[in-house]
Amino acid sequence: LVHEDHRDTIKHLLQSVIDQEHNERSEFQAMRKEGEYFDAEIHIGKVTDNELVCVIHDISERITYEKELKYHASLQQNVSEAVIVTDMNFQIQSWNAAAERIYGWKAHEAINKSTSDILQTQMTSDQRDQSLHDLNENGWWQGETIQQHKDGYEIPIWGSITMVKDANDMPF
């Protein structure tokens, strides 16, 4: 049931529960009866002096999802273009390293601030209305605009905004 690389860890975990009378949990590689290994989580608790209870869950999907999240987060931080994530009110939720380099604001300075306060995008009201219309109608907008560096100088930007939606077609 337990991959040989994890057997000592599970033995120590069991002994810890027996000796210290507290619950423990750990993640490890388990083996199905067909011989296939999978990611598992074990919870061990002491019921009485002579009894333990162990619950093992298959966490393969969670581990795969966590790896995907780490991969995407790494991509966002390592691309050369600014990636700025906002909520529907254009409050900055995420600000990558390229945005720091391009705009001069550190992530902790920009996050939870309005894009209008940080980027100071120069658009006429007609251009702004059209970009919002395109975003709401098509789910994206692209165009050239002028934004501002933290130090006050203007930066010509080719910007792209994409609305990300959930499975029910609702914006996040």
N, C-alpha and C positions, 0 to 999 in steps of 0.2 A: 504494500500500500504506500509506503513512504520511500521516495527515491533515496538511494544509498548516500548521496551527498548531504542529505538532511536528517538522517537517522539519529546521529549524535545530538543534534539540536532538539529534536522531539523528545529524546530520552531525558535530556537535561530539563526540558520544559515540564515533563511529567514529574520528575524528581522534585522540581521546584514547587509544584502544586502540592505534592505530598508533604514536603518538609515545611513549607511556609504557610500552608492552608489559605492560599489566595488563588484566584482565577488567573489564567494565562491565555494568551493567544499568540499565534505565529502564522506566517505564510510560508509555504513550502511546496515542493513538487510531489504530487501523489501519483499513484499508478492505478489505472482502471484494471478490472479483471482481464480485459483483453490485452493488457500490457502497455497501453498508451499512457504517457505521462500528461498531467494537466496541473495548472496552478490551483492551489487549494489554500484554505484558511482553516486553522483548527482552533477551537475554543475548548479549554480544559478546566473543569472545576471539581472540587472535592465535595462529595456528598456526605460521606461518613469516613471514619478511619480506614475502612476497607473498600470504599467505593469512590470511583471517579466517573465523571460524565464527560464525554468528548463529543463535540459536534464538528463535522468537517463539511465545508461548503466549497463548491467549485467556483472559483473566482476568475476563471479564464477570460470571460467577457470583460470584466472590470479591468483586469491587467492589460488586455489589448486596448481598451478605451483609454486608460491612463498613458500607455505608450504613444497612442495617437495624439493625445493632448500635449504631451511633452514634445513630440515631433513638431506639431503645428506652432507651439509656443517658441520653439527653437527657430523655426523658419521665420516667424514674425520678427524675432530679435536679430536675425542675421542677414536679412535682405538689405540691399543698399538703398531702397526707397523707404520714405517715411510711411509707416503704417500707424494710423491713428484710429482707434476704435471709439465710437461715441454711442450714447443712448439715443433715443428718438428725439430728445430735446437738445441734441448736440453738446451734451456734457461729456467731456473726455473721460473714457474708462480705461484706455490703454494707450501707451505712447512708447514706440520702440526706439532703439539706439540710433537709427538713421534719423528719426524725427528730432532727437536731441542734437545731433550733428547739424542738421539742416536749419532748424529753427532756434537753436541756442537754449532752449528750455530743457531742464532735466525732467525726467518722468514724474518725479514727486512734486514738481512745481506745476505741471500741466494737468495731471489727473484730477478729476472732479471740478475742473474749470470749464467754462464755456469756450467753444471753438472761436466764437466771435471775440472774446477777450484775449485769447492766446494768439490766434492766427491773424486776426484783423483783416480778413479777406476783403479785397476791394471789388465790389460789384455794385452795379446800379440796382435799384429796386426791381426793375424789369428783368434784369439778368438773374437776380436772386429768385424771383417768382418763377421764372422759366426753369431754373435748375431744380427747384423744389418740385415743380410740376413733373419734370422728367424723372426725377428720383421716385416720386410716388406712382407715376404711371408705368414706368419701365423697370423700376427697381435699381436703376443706376443712372449716374450722370458723369460725364467727362467734359473737361474744358480747360482753357488757359485762363489763369487769373493771377492777380498779384496778392501776395501775403507778406507778412512782416516778420522779420527776425526779432528776437528778444532785444537786440541792441538798437532796433528802430529802422534798420535799412530794409528796403523792399526786395522781395524775392519773387521773380517770375516762376510760376508753378504750373505744370500740366497736372491737374488734379483729377482724381477719379473717386467717386463715391459709389459704394455698392450697399444696398439694403439687404441684410441677411435675415432670412425668415425661417421659422420653425416648420415642422411637418404639417401644421394647419394653416400655412401661408400667412402667419402672423409675424410681424417684425419682432426681433429680440429686444 
